[in-house]
Amino acid sequence: MELFLQADTSSLGYQIGYRIGSWLPFVLLAILLFFMIRSIRRQQKKGN
């Protein structure tokens, strides 16, 4: 007897998880870029 697990793609939890999962990489990259630019600007201000 074989069991095949299928995701319930119509459920609200799946929809929310799918949306978060698709946006998460972009959001993380944007946050990292923001902090990198901010730290670089702070270093430049200290140097002047």
C-alpha positions as protocol buffer text, in pm:
chain_id: "A"
residue {
  index: 1
  type: MET
  ca { x: 0 y: 0 z: 0 }
}
residue {
  index: 2
  type: GLU
  ca { x: 150 y: 331 z: -111 }
}
residue {
  index: 3
  type: LEU
  ca { x: 59 y: 663 z: 41 }
}
residue {
  index: 4
  type: PHE
  ca { x: 79 y: 979 z: -164 }
}
residue {
  index: 5
  type: LEU
  ca { x: 66 y: 1302 z: 32 }
}
residue {
  index: 6
  type: GLN
  ca { x: -87 y: 1588 z: -161 }
}
residue {
  index: 7
  type: ALA
  ca { x: -92 y: 1947 z: -41 }
}
residue {
  index: 8
  type: ASP
  ca { x: -437 y: 2101 z: -10 }
}
residue {
  index: 9
  type: THR
  ca { x: -371 y: 2395 z: -239 }
}
residue {
  index: 10
  type: SER
  ca { x: -716 y: 2544 z: -176 }
}
residue {
  index: 11
  type: SER
  ca { x: -670 y: 2587 z: 199 }
}
residue {
  index: 12
  type: LEU
  ca { x: -608 y: 2932 z: 344 }
}
residue {
  index: 13
  type: GLY
  ca { x: -296 y: 2821 z: 531 }
}
residue {
  index: 14
  type: TYR
  ca { x: -139 y: 2694 z: 210 }
}
residue {
  index: 15
  type: GLN
  ca { x: -221 y: 3015 z: 23 }
}
residue {
  index: 16
  type: ILE
  ca { x: -70 y: 3233 z: 298 }
}
residue {
  index: 17
  type: GLY
  ca { x: 239 y: 3014 z: 326 }
}
residue {
  index: 18
  type: TYR
  ca { x: 287 y: 3015 z: -49 }
}
residue {
  index: 19
  type: ARG
  ca { x: 263 y: 3395 z: -65 }
}
residue {
  index: 20
  type: ILE
  ca { x: 507 y: 3442 z: 225 }
}
residue {
  index: 21
  type: GLY
  ca { x: 745 y: 3187 z: 78 }
}
residue {
  index: 22
  type: SER
  ca { x: 746 y: 3357 z: -260 }
}
residue {
  index: 23
  type: TRP
  ca { x: 808 y: 3705 z: -116 }
}
residue {
  index: 24
  type: LEU
  ca { x: 1050 y: 3611 z: 163 }
}
residue {
  index: 25
  type: PRO
  ca { x: 1374 y: 3592 z: -42 }
}
residue {
  index: 26
  type: PHE
  ca { x: 1310 y: 3934 z: -198 }
}
residue {
  index: 27
  type: VAL
  ca { x: 1226 y: 4093 z: 137 }
}
residue {
  index: 28
  type: LEU
  ca { x: 1538 y: 3949 z: 303 }
}
residue {
  index: 29
  type: LEU
  ca { x: 1761 y: 4073 z: 21 }
}
residue {
  index: 30
  type: ALA
  ca { x: 1605 y: 4420 z: 40 }
}
residue {
  index: 31
  type: ILE
  ca { x: 1660 y: 4438 z: 417 }
}
residue {
  index: 32
  type: LEU
  ca { x: 2021 y: 4322 z: 385 }
}
residue {
  index: 33
  type: LEU
  ca { x: 2087 y: 4576 z: 111 }
}
residue {
  index: 34
  type: PHE
  ca { x: 1933 y: 4853 z: 324 }
}
residue {
  index: 35
  type: PHE
  ca { x: 2156 y: 4772 z: 621 }
}
residue {
  index: 36
  type: MET
  ca { x: 2466 y: 4744 z: 401 }
}
residue {
  index: 37
  type: ILE
  ca { x: 2404 y: 5086 z: 245 }
}
residue {
  index: 38
  type: ARG
  ca { x: 2333 y: 5238 z: 585 }
}
residue {
  index: 39
  type: SER
  ca { x: 2655 y: 5102 z: 736 }
}
residue {
  index: 40
  type: ILE
  ca { x: 2859 y: 5220 z: 437 }
}
residue {
  index: 41
  type: ARG
  ca { x: 2715 y: 5571 z: 469 }
}
residue {
  index: 42
  type: ARG
  ca { x: 2794 y: 5576 z: 842 }
}
residue {
  index: 43
  type: GLN
  ca { x: 3155 y: 5477 z: 771 }
}
residue {
  index: 44
  type: GLN
  ca { x: 3185 y: 5750 z: 509 }
}
residue {
  index: 45
  type: LYS
  ca { x: 3054 y: 6011 z: 754 }
}
residue {
  index: 46
  type: LYS
  ca { x: 3310 y: 5903 z: 1016 }
}
residue {
  index: 47
  type: GLY
  ca { x: 3589 y: 5931 z: 761 }
}
residue {
  index: 48
  type: ASN
  ca { x: 3510 y: 6293 z: 670 }
}
